């Protein structure tokens, strides 16, 4: 099982209140959830009017598919054009007996 996790930072320069920011966050989350059926949530910058930090995850049995889905979701968020994407962090975690080599270490729970 491969889990792809991504944290996206977005800027909303036209937002002048938390209410305006919440409308943008809700629109992005609802559209992503409905289109890709993935878990997505606001994970930071909750009190900052012009900054949004979202996290989402994708699970599949193939690394290539998981990476492609993360890229599709990032492209979709960018294409919505309701906020400017400023940064994204991605991590791919493998659970189970099969191994893949990405060149980076990841956390494994102790058994």
N, C-alpha and C positions, 0 to 999 in steps of 0.2 A: 504494500500500500504506500503510495506516494502522496504526501501532503504539501501543497504549495501555499505559502503564507505571504501576504504582501501588505505593506503599510504605505499608504499614499498621502502625501501632503499637498494640499490645494490652497490657493489664495482666491478670495472673493473681494477684490478691491472696492466694488460698488456697495458692499454691505455696510449699513450704518446702524444696525442693531442686531441683537441676538435673534430676534424674530425673523429678520430677513435671512440671516445665516441658516437658521433651522429649516426654512423653506427650501433652500438650496440643498442642504444635507438630506432632507427627506426625499427630494426629487431624485438625487443621485442614488440613494440607497434603494428606493422603490424600483427605479428603472433597472438597476443592476440585478436586484433580487428577482424581478419578474422575467428578465431576459436570460439570465444565466443560472438561476436556481442555486445560488451560492450564499454562504454566510457572509454578511457584511455589517459592520457597526462603526460608529464614531468612537475612536479610541484615544483621542487626545484633543487638546486645545478647545475644550468645551466652552470656555468663557471668553475666548478671543473672537471678536466680531468678524475679522477678515481672514482667519486661518481655519482650515478644516483638516483633520487627520482621521482618515478612514483605514480600517483593516478589513481584509477579506481572505477567505481560504477556499481552496479547491482540493478535492480528493479524487484520485483515480488509481489505476493499477499500472500506469505507464508514465515515466518521467517526461517524455516528449509531449504527451497529451496534456499533462499538468502544466508544463511550461507554456504551451501554446494557449491554454485557457487563461492563464494569468495575463499573458500579453494581449489577448482579445479583450479581457475585462478592462485593462489599462487603456487600451485604444478606445473602447466604448466610452469610458469616463471622460477621456480627453475630447472625444467627438461630440459629447453632449454640450460642450462649450458653455456650461453654466459657472464654471470655476477654472482657473488656470492651474494646471498641474506643475508643481515646482520640484517634487522629489518622490521617489519610490524606493522601497527596500523590499527585496524578495529573498525568500529562503525556501528550500525544498528539503523535506525531511522524509526519510525512508523508514518504514516500520515493517518488521517481518524478517524472513530469512533471506530474501533476495537482496542483492546489494547493487548499488550503482555508484559510479565514481564521478563526483562533480568537482573534486579538487578542494573542497572546503569541509571543515569539520562541522558536525551538528550535535546537539545535545541528545543523549539517550537516557531514559530513566533507569535507575538502578533496579535490579531484579531481586 
